[in-house]
Amino acid sequence: MMLPKANTEAMQMHLDEISRHVAPSAHAALLMDRAGWHTTGKLSVPENITIILLPSRSPELNPVENIWQYIRQNWLSNRVFETYDAILDAGCDAWNKLIGQPSTISSIGMRDWAHIGQK
């Protein structure tokens, strides 16, 4: 989903979309930072989703921050967009390029501390 704002309405749409794609016998756990639109009581969290909030001011625990940085650095930086639609197209194109590279996603999101003692 490509949305113009990050707010409660957008977050609700995001949760609803995730919920629709969770297998009937499964449950989704979402790690999220404490952005206001993640923590508001105005959200209606679907029953098949559990939100796990990361500690405040700990971006090192949130691998998606590195994903956004990678996308910006590789496909979106140093560009001028002529229209809003051009921004959306570039964002979708960048996302589609990234999801075509699962090993890149894994390497960006990997956290050494999460794999200590594992081989």
N, C-alpha and C positions, 0 to 999 in steps of 0.2 A: 504494500500500500504506500502510495506517495501522497502525503497530505501537506497542506500549506502551513499548518501550525502544529505545535506540540502543546496540547492542552487536554483537559479532561475529556472533551468530546472525542478527540482523536484517539486517546488512550482507550476509551470505551469501544470504539470501532476496532481497534487493534486486538483487544481482548476477545471481542466477539468473533473476529476472524480466526484467531488462534483456536478458540473453542470449537468452531465448526470443523477444524481439521484434526482434532484429537480423536483417535480411534475410540469407538464406543466403550471398549473395556480398559482404556488407558486414562491416565491423569497427567496433566502438564504441570511442571514446576517452573516458574519464571523467576529468574534472578533479576532484580531491578535496583537501580539506585533510588535515592529518596527525593527525586524531582517531585514538585508539588502535584503534578498530574498523575503520578504513580501512587501517591499516598492519600489522596483525597477520599473522604467518606462518600463522595458523590459517585464513585465507581460502583458498578454492579458486577462483581467478579463472578463469572460463570462457575457452576459447581464442579466442573472438570478441570479447574485451574487453581493452583495454589501460588500465591505471590510470596517470594522470599526476598525481603528487603536487605540490601547490603548495608554495612555500617556507613554512617555519614562520612563524607570527605575521604573516600577510599577508592579512587578511580583504578588503582592497581588491581582491585578485585573484580573489576568489571571489564571483561575482555572485549565487549562490544565497542568500548571507547577506542580500542586499537583498530578495530574493523573500520570504523568511520574515518579514522586518521589515514588508514591505508587507501581507502576509496578516494578521499580528497587528494592525497599526494599523487596517486597514480592516474586518476581520470578526471578530476574536477578542478584542480588548481590552475592558476594563471590563465583563466579563461574569462571572456566577457560573453554573457548570454544576451541575445537580442530581445528575447521574449520570455514570458513566464513558461510557456509551453516548451521552449528550448531548455529551460532549467529542468523541467520534469523529464523531458526526453533524455537529457544527459544523466540525470540521477538514475533513471531506470536502466539505461544502457550500462552505467557503471556497476549497478547492482547485479545485472545479468552477467556481466563479465566475471564478477567475483564469484557468483554461485557456480559458475562453470569451472572453478578452481578449488575443489574441496580441500586439497592438501594445503593450499595457501591459507584458507580459513582456519584449518587446524593449527598451522604453525603460528598464525597471528594470535589466536586465542589461547594457545598453550600457556600454562602457568607452571613453572618448575615446582613450586611448593605443593601443587596438587598431585604430583607424581613421585614424591620422595619415597624411596623404598620399593617402587614398582619397576619391573623390567619389561 
